[in-house]
Amino acid sequence: MRSYVVLLGPPGAGKGTQASRLSQRLGVPHVSSGDLFREHIKSQTDLGKLAEGYMSCGQLVPDEVTIAMIRERLSRADSAQGAVLDGFPRTPAQADTLGRLAGELDGAVRAVVYLRVPDAKLVERLTGRWTCRAQGHIYHSRNHPPKAAGRCDLDGSELIQRDDDKVETVTRRLGVYREQTEKLIEHYRNAGLLLEIDGTQPELAVAGSVMAALKGRLD
Ligand code: AMP
């Protein structure tokens, strides 16, 4: 039976980092809707061109499009044991679809890991993030600054800020999270699936708390 674990939390809570660790521990793919959209944008597919407009201003890509993309991803052979989902679902309609889709694929959502982080910390984390133009190496103005200002330590290329990490867009992304995604916390709590984790701890401590909370849930 396929097991799906969902990472839930606001942008900047550390979902990507923890989902990547967890997928290695569980031996199932890390499926990030944001990364899938970014790949489409890079290859300039029709889906990428459509998603880009929404993403650059911090809005959600419409459900229909997002759901079709995730359905295709979860049907691939590498997801035969399940997946760790990062950034999906983000709306009640997406959560309903995921429940149905998991059933169709003879699986179930086994746990929803909710990373709790206060707003002030999220803004600091997101707006301080800089990405190298050449290869996407990630820096943070406070937590992981480059040796020379504005230049990548590894390849010397210019550091740029992702459009959706600019202050105005970050504020909009947090607003969208409050309006559309936060209600999923209650939904999954009522379903008995929610595991609440303090996302302000150091990365390794968060990973330890996640593994401890998942114990017994995936057998
Ligand atoms: P992320 O990397 O998860 O922060 O996602 C970056 C952007 O991709 C979001 O701000 C949305 O514009 C879009 N996106 C990612 N996942 C979803 C989703 N499940 N539903 C709608 N839009 C999404």
Residues whose N, C-alpha, C, O or C-beta is under 5 A from the ligand:
A	BS01	AMP	P11 S33 G34 D35 F37 Y54 M55 G58 Q59 L60 V61 T66 G87 F88 P89 R90
